[in-house]
Amino acid sequence: MSAEVIPIGGRCERHGPYTGQPIRGFSGRLRVICPGCEAERQDRAMLTEAAEREERFRRGLAASGIEALFAGATLDGYRMTHPGQVQAVSVCRGYASSPERCLILVGTTGTGKTHLASAILLQRMRRGDAVRYTTAASAVQTVQDVYRSKDRTVREAVERYSRPDLLCLDELGMQVETDSAARILTQILDERYAAQRPTILISNRGLDEVAASIGDRAWSRVQEGAVTLVCVWPDYRRTMVK
C-alpha cells in the first residue's frame, strides 16, 4: 500500500502563498515547486518549442526548392469549381497524410497541379519530413553540371534528389529528352524506389510521354502502387482571378 502524499504549503516571492505536491529531486530530497512558477515554466517551454519548430520549418522551406508563389499553398486554399478538383483534393489529402510510392499528376496547363503538390510538400514539412521540389530539367542540369565541376561528386548531386523523404519532380517531358537525361532521372527514381521513398510526378503531357521521358524501367517502378490523377478541368489560374 503506497503512502499518502500530503500537499505542503509554501510561499513564492512571485506568486505568494501556495500549496503543492512534494516531489523528489535528483539528490533524493523532497522539494515543493510553486504551481504558478511551474505553469509559467511549461508555457515558456511550449513557446520555445514552437519557435524552434517554426525556425526548422523556415530553414526547410528555404532549402526545399518550393517556388515562392506556392510557399503558402494549402489544400484548404485550393479553389474547387469542378467535380474533378474535389476528387483530386480528397486524394491529395490522403496522400499527404500517409505518402506511399508515387503520386502522378498529369493534365492540361493551369489546372493547379503544382499548387496541390506544393501543399502536400509543405504539410509533410510541418510533420518533420525533408522535402524537395524541382523540375525534371533542373534536376538533370544539376547532375550534368557536376561532370564539368570539381565542387561536388555525381553521387552528391544525385543524392540531392534521392535522399529527401518526399520529392516532387515537375514538368516531366519538358526537359531535353536525351539518353543522358533519361539515365539521370532513372537513377534518381531507382534509388528512391529501392529506399521506398515516395515521389510526386507532374506533367502537362500524357502518361505515354511521361513514361518515355524517364525510361521504361523507371516508369515500371513508378507505376507500382502509384496513384494517378488526370487533371482536365478548366484553367485554375483563371478561376483564381475572378
N, C-alpha and C positions, 0 to 999 in steps of 0.2 A: 504494500500500500504506500503510495507516494505521499511525501509530506506536503502539507498545505502551504502554498506560497502566500505570505501575508504582505499586502501593499505597505510601503514605507513612505512616510511623508518627508518632504524636504523643502528647501527654499531656493529658487533660482533668481539670480540678480536681474535677469531679463524678464522673466515671466512671473515672479513672485512665488507664493506657496504652491506646492503640488503634491500629488500622491502618485507614486509609480511602483511598478513591479521590480523587485531586485533581480539583477542578472549577474552572472559570474563572468568576470573578465578573464583575460589570458593568464593573469597571475594567480587565478583561482579565488580571488577575493570578490565578495559580493559588492555591487555598487548599484546605485539608482540613477537613472537618467531622467531629466526633466522631459515630460511628454511634449511640451511646446518646442523645446530645442530639437528633439528627435524628429518632430514633424517638419521643422524648418530644414533640418539636415537632409531628410528624404526629398523635400521639394527641390533643394539645390542640386542634389544628385540627379533627379529627373531632368532638370533644366540642362545640366551639364551633358547628360547622355543625349538629350535631344539636339543640343548644339553640335556635339561631336558627330552624331548621325547625319545631320544636315551638312556638315563640312565634308564628310566622306562622300555624300551624295554629290555635292558641288564638284569635288575633285573627280569623281567618277564620270560626271556629265562632261566635264572638260576633256577627259581622255577618251570618251566613248565614240566620238565622231558623229554623234547625232546633230543634224543640222539645226542652226539657231531657230529657224522657222518652226521646228517641231519640239523645241526644248520644253515646252509646256503642254505637249499633246497628252490627252487622256481619252479613254474610251467613252467616258461620260460626255466629253466635249465634241464627240463626232456627231455631226448633224445627220439625222436619218430622214430621208424623204422617199425612200423606195424600200419595198419589202426585202429585197436582196441585201440592203445595208443592215437591216435589223438582224437578219440571219448572220451576216458577217461579224457584226459586233458581238453577238452571242457566242459565236465560235472563238473569236479572239479573246473574250473574257475567260473562256475555259482554258485556252492555251496559255494565257498569261498566268492563270492560277497554277497550272502544272504543265510547263512546256516539255514535250517529249518529241523526239525525232524532228521532223520538218513541218513547217507551215509554209505553203506555197500560195502566193497571192499573184494572180495574173488577171489581165483585163485591160481595158482601154485607158488612155491617158486621162488623168484628172479625176479618178474615182476615189481618191483618198487612201490608196494602198500604203503609202509611206507614212501617213498620219497614223493609221492603225498599227503598223509595225513599230513606229517610234513610241506610241503609247504603251505597247507591250514591253519594249525595252526599258522604258522609264519605270514601269511598275515592277519589273524584275530588279532594277537597280535599287528601288526602295526596300526590297527584301534582301538586299545584300549581294546580289549576283554581279559579276563582272560582265559587262555587255559591250558590244561594238557594232557600230553601223558603218557600212562602206558601200560604195558602188562596186560592181564587178570590175569595171575599168580601173578604178583606183587601186583595188587590191592587186590586180595583175601588174599595174605600173609600179607599185611599191616593191613587189618581189623582183621584177625585171631590173629596177634601178640598182638593186644590190649587186647585180653582175658587173656594173660599171663603177661600183664604190667599194671602198675597203672599210667603211664605217661599221657595217653590220654583215652578218652571215646570212645566207639564204634561209637557214634554219630559223634564225631570229625573225626574219621577215615573215615567214610562213606562220610561225607561232603567234604573231600579232593577230592572226585571224583564226587559228586553230585552237587556241587556248581559252578564249573567253567562254564563260558559262553559256552565253547566248549571243549568236552572231546574226546580223541581218545583211544579206547580200542583195543590193538593189540594182535595178537596171540591167538585169541579166539579158544577154542578147544584144546589148548596146555597145559592148566592148568590141574592139577589133578582133575578129574571130580567126586566130592563128593557132597552130599546133601548140605553140608556147603558152598562149593564154589558156587554152583548154587544159594543158598539163598542170598549170599552176592552180586553177580552180579545182581540178580533180584532186590534187594533193591536199588542198585545204579541206575539201569536203570529205575526202577519205579519212583524214586524221580526226576530223570531228565525229565521223561515223564510228570509228574504232573506239573513241573515248566516250561515245554515247552522249555527245553534247548537241543540243538542239540548234537548228538553224532556220531562219526565216528567209525565204527566197521571194524576190519581187521582180516582175517583168511586165512590160506592156505587150510582149509578144505572146504567141500561142505556146502551148506546152511542148509541141514538137520542136519549136525553135529554141526554147529554153534547154531542152534535152541536148540539142545539137551544140549549144554554146558551152556546155560543161562536159560533154562526152558521155558515151553510153554507160560506162562503168559507174561513174559518179551519179548519173541520173537513176540508175537501177537502185543504188543505195539510198538516194534521196527519197525515192518513192516508197520505200519500206516504212510502213506505219505513218506516212505523211497525211496531213490534212490539206486539201486543195480548195481554195476559194476563187471562183471565177467572177470578177467584178465587172459587170456590164451595165451598170446604171448610169444615169446622166452625169455630166461633169460635176464633180463635187465642189470644185473651186467656184463655179458659177452660183451654186446654191448658197455658198457662204457669204456672198456679197449682196444677197437680196435682203 
